[in-house]
């Protein structure tokens, strides 16, 4: 079995609401192995850098404020077909549209407070993971 890695981040709304443990339990129950994890809080500058791809979008400043407004839990996960399987597990960005049983259906309160981030490609998983974990290159 060939495993791949992906990046996820439990967002401030879910951490503050006390949902981190339940979310991690779901992730592990679906066969993902947590190979790196930490509790941290982004500064506004760090959040701006991480979400720089959205800098020209009208929601950028709100996103930076939200993501620097409380603790987060970034993680590197490993599993066969990790990126695609994890995207399915977290569900649609809008929790109203998310499938039953997905993390966002269970824990998100809105499109913007959607509980969790998941990388959308292997390339972005490496970039996003490296933002938080300097030893990601060694884990390839």
N, C-alpha and C positions, 0 to 999 in steps of 0.2 A: 504494500500500500504506500503510495506517495502522498505525503502530507504537504500542505502549503500553509502559509501564514497570512493573517489578516490583522488589521488594526481596528480597535474599537475604543470608544470613550463613553463612559457613563457621564451624562451631562449634569450641570449643577442642580436642575430641578429634581432629578431622580435621586441624587446623592442627598440633598437637603431633605427630601421627603422620607428618607430612610429606606429606599427601595434597592440599594446597591446589592445587599446580600441576596435578595430574591432574584435579581437580574443575573447575578453571577451564577447562582444555582441553576437557573434555566439554561444559561450558556453551557455550563458543564454537563447538564443532563442531555444536551443535544450533541454530545461527543466532542466538544471543543476542549482543548487543553490550554490553560492559561500558562504561558511561558514567561511573561513579564507583566507586572502590574504595580501601580503606585497611586497613592492619593496625593494630589497636588492642587494648586490653584494658579491659574494663569493671570498674569498681569494684563492690562489692556494692550500693552505693546506686544506681548506674546500672542494673545488672541488675535490681534490684528495681523500678525505675521502668519499664523496658522491658517487663517481664513483670507489671506491676501488675494486669492483667486476671485473673491467676491467683492473686492474693493470698490468697484464701480457700480455695484448694485445698490438699490435704495435701502435695503435692509441691513447693509454692512455695519453701520454704527450700532444699531440695536443688537445685532449678533455679537459684536465685540463686547458690548456692555453685559449682555447675558452670559457669555462664556467666561468673562472675568469676574462675574458677580458671586461666585461660590466655588466650592471644591468640586473637582472632577476626578474620575478614575480612568486613566488611559491604560489599555492592555494590548498585548500582542497575543493572538490566539493561533492555535495550530490545529489543523484537521484536514482530511482529504477534501478537496474542493472548498476550501475555507471561505474565500471571498463570496462566492455565489451562495453557498449554504448560509452564511451569516446574514447576507442581505435578505434572504428569505425569512430567516428567524426574526429579524428586527421589524420587518413589515414596512408598509408605506410611510412616507414622511408625515402625512396627515393621518393622525390616529383614527379618524372617522372612516378613512378608506383602508386602514390596515386590516389584514385578515385576523380572524379570531385566533387567540392563542399566541400571537406575535408579541414581542416585547413592547412595541409601541402601542398596540391595542390595549395591553394590560397596564402600562405605566405612564404613557404620554398624556398630557393634558391639552395640548394644542399643537399646531404645526411648528411653532417656534420653540415650545417647551416639549420636545418630542423624546425626551429621556435618554436617547442613545445615538451615537454616531457609528457608522460602519463604512469602511473604505469601499469605494465603488469599483476598484480594479486592483490587480496585483501591484502595478506600478505605484499607485497612490498609497497602497498599504505600506510599502517600503518607505516612501517619502514621509507619510504621516507618522509611522512608527519611529522613524529615525529622529523626528522632531522631539519626541519624548524620551527615547531610549537610545543613547549613544552607541550601545553595543549591538544594535540591530544587525549591522553588516556581518557580524560574527555569527549571527543566528541563521543566516540564509542557508 
